[in-house]
Amino acid sequence: MDIKLDVTKSLEQNAETYFNESKKARKKIEGARIALNRSLMKLEELKLNRIKELKEVKQKVEIKREWYEKFRWFISSEGFLCIGGRDAATNEIVIKKHTEKGDLVFHTSMAGSPFFVVKSEGKEIGKATIEEACQATASYSRAWKLGLSMQEVFYVNPDQVSKTAKPGEFIARGAFMVYGKKEGMTMELGIAIGIKDGKIIGGPVNAIKKNADKFLIIKQSNDKSSDTAKKIQKKIGGELDDIIRMLPAGGCSVG
């Protein structure tokens, strides 16, 4: 390595000049090392965040969506699938396309009530399932929004439900005529929201207690459903939109 000396300076002065320049070079190297370490740490942080995002995306993909999830639904404590309408259109679909012989159909006399159907799958529907279906029908009716604590629910066989109106009467979309003898009971309103294998489930309290990994009781109140859904999400996890879909129409809060 060649060293250039300034002939106008003494040997000591030349040595001091090179010493000062070497100090500056060392500071630059140290600064570059610090900057490099910061960049490597930031890169590692971005890498970890990306891995986390990919895991979340994978989890969402792995949560299979079933055909009945477009409706209100729950699995009873006895293992029966129960589906209900969200509005006039889905009431129509539930009764016309997803009701078969052996099933039970639930409704209230209140305008705008959902129709719920317990799918029997060839098995005898037990008392616990009937009570849970009654509670779901009552809780997802206008009774919740009106602040009623109890609501009468009746249930019939599918062949008693018809779109044929009596002479001079008109049946609106989502509504049906019910003929013959009705069985019924007065049920206390009650809903629970839970999570099972990463999927949000909601419905009558005993059914959710039986099936959920974690759950919360929901009560009637004036709180906004969206605010309550956020509180539920913080406590049990799950997708916010899925939680909102499980809540009854009208205000509610965590019990």
Stockholm file with secondary structure:
# STOCKHOLM 1.0

chainA/1-255         MDIKLDVTKSLEQNAETYFNESKKARKKIEGARIALNRSLMKLEELKLNRIKELKEVKQKVEIKREWYEKFRWFISSEGFLCIGGRDAATNEIVIKKHTEKGDLVFHTSMAGSPFFVVKSEGKEIGKATIEEACQATASYSRAWKLGLSMQEVFYVNPDQVSKTAKPGEFIARGAFMVYGKKEGMTMELGIAIGIKDGKIIGGPVNAIKKNADKFLIIKQSNDKSSDTAKKIQKKIGGELDDIIRMLPAGGCSVG
#=GR chainA/1-255 SS CCCCCCTTSCHHHHHHHHHHHHHHHHHHHHHHHHHHHHHHHHHHHHHHHHHHHHHHHHHHHHSCCCGGGGSEEEECTTSCEEEECSSHHHHHHHHHHSCCTTCEEEECSSTTCCCEEECCTTSCCCHHHHHHHHHHHHHTSHHHHHTCSEEEEEEECGGGEESCCCTTCCCCTTCCEECSCCEEEEEECCEEEEEETTEEEEESHHHHHHHCSEEEEEEECSSCHHHHHHHHHHHHCCCHHHHHHHSCSSCEEEC
#=GC SS_cons         CCCCCCTTSCHHHHHHHHHHHHHHHHHHHHHHHHHHHHHHHHHHHHHHHHHHHHHHHHHHHHSCCCGGGGSEEEECTTSCEEEECSSHHHHHHHHHHSCCTTCEEEECSSTTCCCEEECCTTSCCCHHHHHHHHHHHHHTSHHHHHTCSEEEEEEECGGGEESCCCTTCCCCTTCCEECSCCEEEEEECCEEEEEETTEEEEESHHHHHHHCSEEEEEEECSSCHHHHHHHHHHHHCCCHHHHHHHSCSSCEEEC
//
